[in-house]
Amino acid sequence: MALRTAVTDALSSNRAAEFPAGDRERLTALIDELVEDRGFWSTQARSLAVFVSPEGLRSFRLMNRLHTHASLGDRFDTGPLIRATTFAHSGFVLALTKGSVQLLALESDASCHEVELTGLPEDLGLELQTADNEGRMDRQRADGNQRPKAQRRDYCSRAQDAVLQQINGSNHPLVLAASSDLEPAYREINTYRRLVEEGITANPASLGLDQLARRGREVLDRNYAAQLADWRERFGSLRAHGRASAKLREIARAATAGQVDVLLFDLTAEREGTIDEYGNVTPSDEPTAHTYGLADEVAARVLRSGGTVKAVRGADLPDGAKIAATFRSAV
């Protein structure tokens, strides 16, 4: 119903009058085909992104909740997708204690599930077993804090091998929840580049999976906020040397020239207009079939040149700006 409403509103707008009647009929026919596709609708998601032209249709299910948005023009409006992928709300939590290794996947739709780990020996915990023979035998299993560091590193290495079998190649962050004696040992042997510096301080043996998931998401939120804070600090330093700007016209020209390294823009930015092949901006008071979101167009140009784009809240941008960027060289 929401899809039909969005299409009806778009095709009845002033923009639609500028399109040939045959193109509008073709768009309607393609949408009708999607609506009638029972197989497509049998898989649920939180949002749907549909890109349709007279030549064809592509649709994407998204776990993020997006505001309803319909755009009709001479190009696709990719802004909502950029907004949906800036912070994926996905990651992993590794709960590590003596004799227990659990990996929890945090999904972008707020759900979570435990990931099965294979290759771990059933007697893995024996490597850290406290000796009960008063130290007369098996001295490598010394009691308490006297356990050799090498023993703990070996235990963590075995755990990491099993974890990497499941997540290696992933770009999602990993949050560590480990007992106090294993936490430094795991960080010492870690080779996964997205291990988050902050961990869950409570012993995971005292937490259920739901509690681990909640605390893991809190760590991810703080980690993301810290990344933005670091970027704002770097932005200030680079701007003093002509390598950053919060002015749309300067950023548009730099994006067109492939000079933008990282671009951040306000999630709510809706200013329309056009940007020519040289990066010159012409704002528009009213949307037409040939105008588009200026921030979205700048973002698309940055992505095409290999830059990084993040759609953020206004408070995350420096100086109350709607858009900000760092450059690869002075411009």
C-alpha positions in Angstrom: 0.0 0.0 0.0 2.8 2.4 0.9 4.5 1.6 -2.4 1.4 2.2 -4.5 0.7 5.5 -2.6 4.3 6.7 -3.2 4.1 5.9 -7.0 0.7 7.6 -7.3 1.9 10.7 -5.6 5.1 10.9 -7.7 3.2 10.4 -11.0 0.7 13.0 -10.1 3.3 15.7 -9.2 4.3 18.6 -11.3 7.5 16.8 -12.3 5.5 14.0 -13.9 3.9 16.3 -16.4 7.4 16.8 -18.0 7.7 13.1 -18.8 6.2 11.4 -21.9 2.9 9.6 -21.3 4.5 6.4 -22.6 7.2 6.5 -19.9 4.7 7.1 -17.1 2.7 4.1 -18.3 5.8 1.9 -18.4 6.8 2.9 -14.9 3.3 2.0 -13.6 3.4 -1.3 -15.4 6.7 -2.3 -13.8 5.5 -1.3 -10.3 2.3 -3.4 -10.8 4.5 -6.4 -11.7 6.4 -6.0 -8.4 3.2 -5.5 -6.4 1.8 -8.8 -7.8 5.0 -10.8 -7.2 4.0 -12.9 -4.2 7.4 -14.5 -3.9 9.0 -11.0 -3.4 6.6 -10.0 -0.7 7.0 -13.3 1.2 10.3 -12.1 2.6 9.8 -9.3 5.1 12.1 -6.4 5.8 11.7 -3.0 7.5 12.1 -0.8 4.4 12.0 -1.1 0.6 14.0 0.8 -2.0 12.8 0.7 -5.6 14.6 2.2 -8.6 12.5 2.1 -11.7 12.9 3.6 -15.2 11.2 2.8 -18.5 14.1 0.4 -19.1 13.6 -1.7 -16.0 13.2 -2.0 -12.2 15.5 -3.0 -9.3 14.4 -3.3 -5.7 16.2 -3.7 -2.4 15.0 -4.9 1.0 16.5 -3.0 3.9 16.7 -3.7 7.6 16.9 0.1 8.4 13.7 2.0 9.0 13.6 4.8 6.3 11.2 7.6 6.0 8.8 7.4 3.1 10.4 9.2 0.1 9.4 9.4 -3.5 11.4 11.1 -6.2 10.8 11.5 -9.9 13.4 12.9 -12.2 16.1 12.3 -14.8 18.3 10.3 -12.5 18.0 7.9 -9.5 17.9 9.5 -6.0 20.4 7.4 -4.0 20.3 9.6 -0.9 18.1 7.2 1.1 20.4 4.3 0.5 23.4 6.3 1.6 21.5 7.2 4.7 20.7 3.5 5.3 24.2 2.3 5.0 26.2 4.9 6.9 25.9 3.1 10.2 24.8 -0.5 9.7 24.0 -1.3 13.3 25.6 -4.7 12.8 28.5 -6.4 14.5 29.7 -9.3 16.6 30.2 -9.9 20.3 32.7 -12.5 21.4 32.1 -13.9 24.9 35.2 -15.6 26.2 35.7 -17.4 29.5 37.6 -20.5 30.6 36.0 -23.4 28.7 33.4 -21.2 26.9 33.6 -19.4 23.6 30.4 -17.8 22.2 30.0 -15.6 19.1 26.9 -13.4 18.9 25.9 -11.7 15.6 24.1 -8.4 16.0 21.9 -7.7 13.0 20.9 -4.3 11.6 17.2 -5.0 12.4 17.9 -5.1 16.1 17.8 -8.9 16.2 20.7 -11.2 17.3 21.6 -14.8 17.1 24.4 -17.0 18.2 26.9 -18.1 15.5 28.0 -21.8 15.7 31.7 -22.2 16.1 33.3 -25.3 14.8 36.8 -26.7 15.2 37.0 -26.1 19.0 38.1 -29.2 21.0 35.6 -30.4 23.6 38.3 -30.2 26.2 39.4 -26.7 25.4 38.9 -25.6 28.9 41.4 -28.1 30.2 44.2 -25.8 28.9 43.3 -23.4 31.7 42.3 -26.0 34.3 43.5 -25.2 37.8 45.8 -28.0 39.1 44.3 -29.9 42.0 47.5 -31.8 43.0 49.2 -29.0 45.0 51.6 -28.3 42.1 53.5 -31.6 42.4 52.6 -32.5 38.8 51.5 -30.7 35.6 53.3 -27.6 36.7 52.3 -25.9 33.4 48.8 -25.6 34.9 49.8 -23.5 37.8 47.1 -22.1 40.1 45.4 -18.7 39.8 47.4 -15.7 38.6 50.5 -17.9 38.2 49.2 -19.4 35.0 51.7 -18.8 32.3 50.9 -16.1 29.8 51.7 -18.4 27.0 49.0 -20.8 28.2 46.4 -18.1 28.0 47.6 -16.9 24.6 47.4 -20.4 23.2 43.8 -20.7 24.5 42.9 -17.4 22.9 44.5 -18.3 19.7 42.4 -21.5 19.4 39.3 -19.4 20.2 40.2 -16.8 17.5 40.8 -19.5 14.9 37.3 -20.7 15.3 35.9 -17.1 15.3 37.8 -16.1 12.1 36.4 -19.1 10.3 33.0 -17.5 10.7 33.8 -13.7 10.3 37.0 -13.4 8.4 36.4 -11.1 5.4 33.6 -9.3 7.2 33.7 -5.6 7.7 31.6 -5.6 10.9 33.2 -4.6 14.2 33.9 -7.2 16.9 33.2 -6.4 20.6 35.1 -8.5 23.1 33.5 -9.6 26.3 36.1 -11.6 28.2 37.1 -12.5 31.8 39.7 -10.2 33.2 42.5 -12.7 32.8 41.7 -13.5 29.2 40.9 -10.0 27.9 44.6 -8.8 27.6 45.7 -12.2 26.2 43.1 -12.1 23.4 43.9 -8.6 22.4 47.6 -9.5 22.3 47.1 -12.3 19.7 44.2 -10.6 17.8 44.5 -10.3 14.0 41.0 -9.1 13.2 41.3 -5.5 12.2 37.8 -4.4 13.3 38.2 -5.5 17.0 36.8 -2.5 18.9 39.1 -1.0 21.5 36.4 -0.7 24.1 35.1 -4.0 25.4 32.3 -5.2 27.7 33.7 -5.0 31.2 31.4 -7.5 32.9 32.3 -11.1 33.0 30.3 -12.7 30.2 29.5 -15.7 32.4 27.2 -13.5 34.4 25.3 -12.2 31.3 22.6 -13.8 29.1 22.7 -13.4 25.4 20.2 -10.6 25.4 22.3 -8.7 27.9 25.4 -9.3 25.8 23.6 -8.0 22.8 22.4 -4.8 24.5 25.8 -4.0 26.0 27.5 -4.8 22.6 25.2 -2.3 20.8 26.0 0.3 23.5 29.7 -0.2 22.8 29.1 0.1 19.0 27.2 3.3 19.5 30.0 4.8 21.5 32.6 3.6 19.1 30.7 5.2 16.2 30.4 8.5 18.1 34.1 8.4 18.9 34.9 7.9 15.2 32.8 11.0 14.3 34.5 13.0 17.1 37.9 12.1 15.8 36.9 13.1 12.3 35.6 16.5 13.4 38.9 17.1 15.2 40.8 16.1 12.0 38.5 18.3 10.0 39.5 21.4 12.0 43.2 20.7 11.5 42.9 20.1 7.8 40.6 23.1 7.2 43.4 25.4 8.6 45.6 24.1 5.8 43.0 24.4 3.0 42.3 20.6 2.9 38.7 20.7 4.3 35.6 22.8 3.9 32.0 23.1 5.1 30.9 25.1 2.1 28.7 23.4 -0.5 30.1 25.1 -3.5 33.7 24.3 -2.6 32.8 20.7 -1.8 30.9 20.3 -5.0 33.8 21.4 -7.1 36.2 19.2 -5.2 33.9 16.2 -5.5 33.6 16.7 -9.3 37.4 16.8 -9.5 37.7 13.6 -7.5 39.5 15.5 -4.6 37.1 14.6 -1.7 38.4 12.0 0.7 35.6 11.9 3.3 32.2 13.5 3.0 29.6 13.9 5.8 26.2 15.4 5.2 23.1 16.0 7.2 20.5 13.2 7.1 17.7 15.8 6.7 19.4 17.8 3.9 16.7 18.4 1.2 18.1 21.4 -0.7 17.5 20.9 -4.5 19.2 22.2 -7.6 21.8 21.1 -10.2 25.5 20.7 -10.4 27.2 20.9 -13.7 30.2 19.0 -15.1 32.6 21.5 -13.5 31.0 21.3 -10.1 29.2 24.6 -10.2 26.1 24.6 -8.1 22.7 26.1 -9.1 20.2 26.0 -6.3 16.5 25.7 -7.1 13.6 27.1 -5.1 11.2 24.4 -6.4 11.9 20.8 -7.3 11.5 20.0 -11.0 12.1 16.9 -13.2 15.7 18.1 -13.8 16.7 19.0 -10.2 17.8 16.7 -7.5 19.1 16.7 -3.9 22.4 18.7 -4.0 23.9 16.7 -1.0 23.0 13.4 -2.6 24.5 14.4 -6.0 27.8 15.5 -4.2 27.7 12.2 -2.4 27.3 10.2 -5.6 30.3 12.0 -7.2 32.4 11.3 -4.1 31.6 7.6 -4.2 32.4 7.4 -7.9 35.9 8.8 -7.2 36.5 6.3 -4.4 35.8 8.6 -1.5 33.9 7.8 1.8 30.4 9.1 2.4 28.5 9.2 5.7 25.0 10.6 6.3 24.8 11.8 9.9 22.8 13.9 12.3 23.2 17.7 12.2 24.8 17.7 15.6 27.6 15.4 14.2 28.7 18.1 11.7 31.1 20.9 12.6 30.0 24.5 13.1 26.3 23.7 12.5 27.0 23.0 8.8 24.8 20.8 6.6 27.7 19.3 4.7 31.5 19.0 5.4 34.4 17.3 3.6 38.1 16.6 3.9 40.2 16.7 0.7 43.0 14.6 -0.6 45.0 17.8 -1.3 44.6 21.5 -0.8 41.9 23.0 -3.1 
